[in-house]
């Protein structure tokens, strides 16, 4: 059962990475178009800026979930590094339960925000409900909660990020 859950989280993790990458790619394409249409063609397109904002919100929450799962987020390790055994495990559980609470806060209150603003429209793009802009918040909270459950279930607390250390040569030398 645990292996199936981890496989599902691997797929979700990969999906979040693809979504974050696509968001950055699309933003990189549409923002220059907005500048080009305003300064070269002489008229400003109304759609690039609101679409870029929506994509940036989506990028933030999908990339945030990826960073959490890969332990690439900012973490203060002073207290866990000073402890070992049961004290370290209790600190880990406390931290992960706080993270679960935060992600559930994002899920429930984010969903309330989506419901409240769903019938409002964006001024620049009246076909897009404002609630759609906020939808990444509860989705991000749900995904992070699923990743927290995976970490609690596996017991892999304070695991270093996998892969190579950034800015280090493959041989590990200073040259």
C-alpha positions as CSV (number, residue, x, y, z in Angstrom):
1,X,0.0,0.0,0.0
2,X,2.8,2.4,0.9
3,X,4.6,1.7,-2.3
4,X,1.5,2.5,-4.4
5,X,1.1,5.8,-2.4
6,X,4.7,6.7,-3.1
7,X,4.3,5.9,-6.8
8,X,1.2,8.1,-6.9
9,X,3.1,10.9,-5.2
10,X,6.0,10.5,-7.7
11,X,3.5,11.0,-10.5
12,X,2.0,14.1,-8.7
13,X,5.5,15.4,-8.1
14,X,6.4,15.1,-11.8
15,X,3.1,16.7,-12.8
16,X,3.8,19.7,-10.5
17,X,7.3,20.0,-12.1
18,X,5.8,20.0,-15.6
19,X,3.1,22.5,-14.6
20,X,5.7,24.8,-13.1
21,X,8.0,24.6,-16.1
22,X,5.1,25.2,-18.5
23,X,4.0,28.2,-16.5
24,X,7.5,29.7,-16.8
25,X,7.7,28.9,-20.5
26,X,4.3,30.5,-21.3
27,X,5.1,33.6,-19.1
28,X,8.4,34.0,-21.0
29,X,6.5,34.0,-24.3
30,X,3.5,36.2,-23.5
31,X,5.2,39.0,-21.6
32,X,7.5,39.9,-24.5
33,X,4.4,39.8,-26.8
34,X,2.7,42.3,-24.5
35,X,5.7,44.6,-24.7
36,X,6.0,44.2,-28.4
37,X,2.4,44.9,-29.1
38,X,2.4,48.0,-26.9
39,X,5.7,49.6,-28.1
40,X,6.1,48.3,-31.7
41,X,2.5,47.8,-32.9
42,X,1.2,50.8,-31.0
43,X,-1.6,49.1,-29.1
44,X,-1.5,47.1,-25.9
45,X,-2.9,43.6,-25.7
46,X,-5.1,43.3,-22.6
47,X,-4.5,39.6,-22.0
48,X,-0.8,39.0,-21.4
49,X,-0.6,40.6,-17.9
50,X,-3.6,38.9,-16.3
51,X,-2.6,35.5,-17.8
52,X,0.9,36.0,-16.5
53,X,-0.4,36.7,-13.0
54,X,-2.5,33.6,-13.0
55,X,0.4,31.5,-14.3
56,X,2.7,33.0,-11.7
57,X,0.3,32.0,-8.9
58,X,0.0,28.5,-10.4
59,X,3.8,28.3,-10.7
60,X,4.3,29.4,-7.1
61,X,2.1,26.7,-5.5
62,X,3.1,23.9,-7.8
63,X,6.9,24.7,-7.5
64,X,6.4,25.2,-3.7
65,X,5.0,21.7,-3.4
66,X,7.9,20.3,-5.5
67,X,10.4,22.1,-3.2
68,X,8.7,20.8,-0.1
69,X,8.9,17.2,-1.3
70,X,12.5,17.5,-2.4
71,X,13.5,19.3,0.9
72,X,14.7,22.3,-1.1
73,X,12.7,24.7,1.0
74,X,14.2,27.0,3.7
75,X,14.7,25.0,6.9
76,X,16.3,26.0,10.1
77,X,18.2,22.9,11.1
78,X,19.9,24.2,14.3
79,X,17.6,22.5,16.8
80,X,17.1,19.2,14.9
81,X,20.9,19.0,14.4
82,X,21.5,19.4,18.2
83,X,19.2,16.5,19.0
84,X,19.0,12.8,18.3
85,X,16.9,9.8,19.0
86,X,13.3,10.3,20.3
87,X,13.8,14.1,20.7
88,X,14.7,14.5,17.1
89,X,11.7,12.3,16.0
90,X,9.3,14.3,18.2
91,X,10.6,17.6,16.7
92,X,10.2,16.1,13.2
93,X,6.6,15.1,13.9
94,X,5.9,18.5,15.4
95,X,7.3,20.3,12.4
96,X,5.4,18.1,9.9
97,X,2.1,18.4,11.8
98,X,2.6,22.2,11.7
99,X,3.2,21.9,8.0
100,X,0.1,19.7,7.7
101,X,-1.9,22.4,9.5
102,X,-0.6,25.1,7.2
103,X,-1.4,23.1,4.1
104,X,-4.9,22.3,5.4
105,X,-5.4,26.1,6.1
106,X,-4.5,26.8,2.5
107,X,-6.9,24.1,1.3
108,X,-9.9,25.1,3.4
109,X,-9.6,28.9,3.4
110,X,-8.3,28.9,-0.1
111,X,-11.4,27.0,-1.2
112,X,-13.5,29.5,0.6
113,X,-11.8,32.3,-1.3
114,X,-12.4,30.5,-4.6
115,X,-16.1,30.0,-3.8
116,X,-16.5,33.6,-2.7
117,X,-14.9,35.1,-5.8
118,X,-16.0,32.7,-8.4
119,X,-18.9,34.9,-9.7
120,X,-16.6,38.0,-10.0
121,X,-14.8,38.6,-13.3
122,X,-11.4,40.1,-14.1
123,X,-11.7,43.5,-15.6
124,X,-9.1,42.8,-18.4
125,X,-10.6,39.4,-19.2
126,X,-14.3,39.1,-18.3
127,X,-14.5,35.5,-19.4
128,X,-12.2,34.4,-16.6
129,X,-13.7,34.3,-13.1
130,X,-11.6,35.7,-10.3
131,X,-12.1,32.5,-8.4
132,X,-10.1,30.7,-11.1
133,X,-7.2,33.0,-10.2
134,X,-7.2,31.7,-6.6
135,X,-7.8,28.0,-7.4
136,X,-4.0,27.2,-7.2
137,X,-4.1,28.1,-3.5
138,X,-6.3,25.2,-2.3
139,X,-4.8,22.9,-4.9
140,X,-1.4,23.6,-3.6
141,X,-2.5,23.1,-0.1
142,X,-4.0,19.7,-1.0
143,X,-0.8,18.6,-2.8
144,X,1.5,19.7,0.0
145,X,-0.8,17.9,2.5
146,X,-0.4,14.7,0.5
147,X,3.3,15.2,0.5
148,X,3.3,15.7,4.3
149,X,1.3,12.5,4.7
150,X,3.9,10.7,2.6
151,X,6.7,12.0,4.8
152,X,4.9,11.2,8.0
153,X,4.2,7.7,6.7
154,X,7.7,7.0,5.5
155,X,9.4,8.6,8.6
156,X,12.0,10.3,6.3
157,X,12.5,13.5,8.3
158,X,15.2,16.0,7.7
159,X,16.4,14.0,4.7
160,X,18.8,16.0,2.5
161,X,17.7,16.9,-0.9
162,X,18.6,14.2,-3.4
163,X,21.1,14.8,-6.2
164,X,24.3,16.6,-6.5
165,X,25.3,19.5,-4.3
166,X,24.9,22.7,-6.3
167,X,28.0,24.4,-7.6
168,X,30.2,21.4,-6.9
169,X,32.2,19.8,-9.7
170,X,31.5,16.1,-10.3
171,X,35.0,15.1,-9.0
172,X,34.4,17.1,-5.8
173,X,37.6,19.1,-6.2
174,X,37.9,22.9,-6.0
175,X,39.1,23.3,-9.6
